[in-house]
């Protein structure tokens, strides 16, 4: 099955910009700045029964710090992960956790019924269920002779 997605002329530019930002952010940051700023939570998108499902890892975040929005066929996941303690260059020996704001956008196929999207958050994982519209579901066609 091939999914038809809405053409987004800025998708490649946004992806390139994110990669360049990460490249320069990682090379120019010092020890205490490397854990702050922008980050991208990892996601997986898969098909399950009559739905598409998006799961995002957001460990240590509170529900109130996560925003999920759908507009013009684009699903936007935005939030901010805050540090529990204040880290400074003087008291940090190793910092591998990321904090700060993030924005992820996903172009939705036209087959998703945006009115029925639902989301849940448990154990640091946000799950967004994107139901397919009735017209997009496979139907058996009887063959007559």
N, C-alpha and C positions, 0 to 999 in steps of 0.2 A: 504494500500500500504506500502510495506517495502522498504526502501531505502537501497541500497547496497553501503557502503562507502569503500574506499580503506583502507586497514589495515595499521595502523600507530603504530609501536611498541613503539614509544616514547610519544604518546598522554597522556597515563596515568601517565607517569613519569613527564611530563611537568605540568599536572594538579596538581599532588601532590606537585611539587616544588612551584607552584604558591600559593597553600594553606599554605604551611609551611612558605613561605616568608611573606604572609599576617599575619599569626599568630604571628610570631616573630616581624614583623614590627610594628604591633599594640601594642604589649606588651612592647617593648623596646624603643619606640619613646617617646621623650619628646614633649612639647606643640608646639614648632615651627617646629620640624622635622616631625610631624605627617601628615602635609599637603603636604609634598614634597616627591619625590621619585617615585616609580612605582605605578601605579593604573590601574585598568581594567574598561574601560567604559562598561556599560551594553548593551547587544544586544538582539535582538529577530530575529528569523529566521522562516519564514513561507512560505507556498505555496500559490500562487495567480495566477490564470489562468494557463498559460503555463510557469510560472517562479517560481523560488525560490527567496525570497526577504530577505535580511539581513538589519536590521536597527540598527544603533549604536547611542547612545546618546553621543554627544561630545559638550556640552554646552560651550560657550565662546571661542571656538577654531576658528582659521582662516584656510581657505582651504589650504594655503601654509604649514601649520604645520601637515597636514594629508597625509600619504602615503598609497596607496592601491596597492597591487601587487598580481599576480597569477603566480604560478610556480609549475610544477609537481603535479597538482591537489590540491594544497594548496593555499588558499586565505589568505594573510597576511595583517592585518590592523595595522599600526604603526603610532605613532605621539608623540607630546609633547604639553602639556597644560601649558602655562606660566602664572604666577601670574601677575596681572596688577600693584600691588604695592608690595613693599618689606615688608614682615612681619618678625618681630623679636620677641623673647620671651618677650621682655619688652613692646611691644605695642599690643600684641594679648590677648584678653579676652576669645575668643572662636574661634576655627578653625575647620570647618567641611568640607570645600571644599578641593578637592585633586588637586595637580599639579604635573607635572613631565612627564616622558616618559611612554609609554605603548606599548605593542605588543600583539595582539590577532591573533591566527591562526585558520583556519577552514579547515578541510579536505572536499573537494568537491566531491560529487558523480560523477561517470563517466558519468552520464546523462547530466551534465551541459556543454553547448557549451561555452568554455572559450573565444573564439574569439568574442563573442557578449555581454560580460559582460559590463554593464554601471553603472555609479554611479552619484548621485547628492547629494548636501549638501545644506540644507535650515533650518533656525531657530535652529541650533545646532543639527540637526539630519542628519546623513549620511545614504543614502539609496542606497544599491547595488542590482541591478537586475541581477539575474543569469538565463538566458534563458535555457530552456531544449533543447537538441539536437532533431532534427526531429525524429531520431530513437527511442527516449525515450517517445515520445508522444503516448498516447493511440489511438488505431485505432479500428474501428468496423470491425469485420470479418463476412462476410456473410456465412450463413449456408445453404447448399443445401441438397436436399434429392434425 
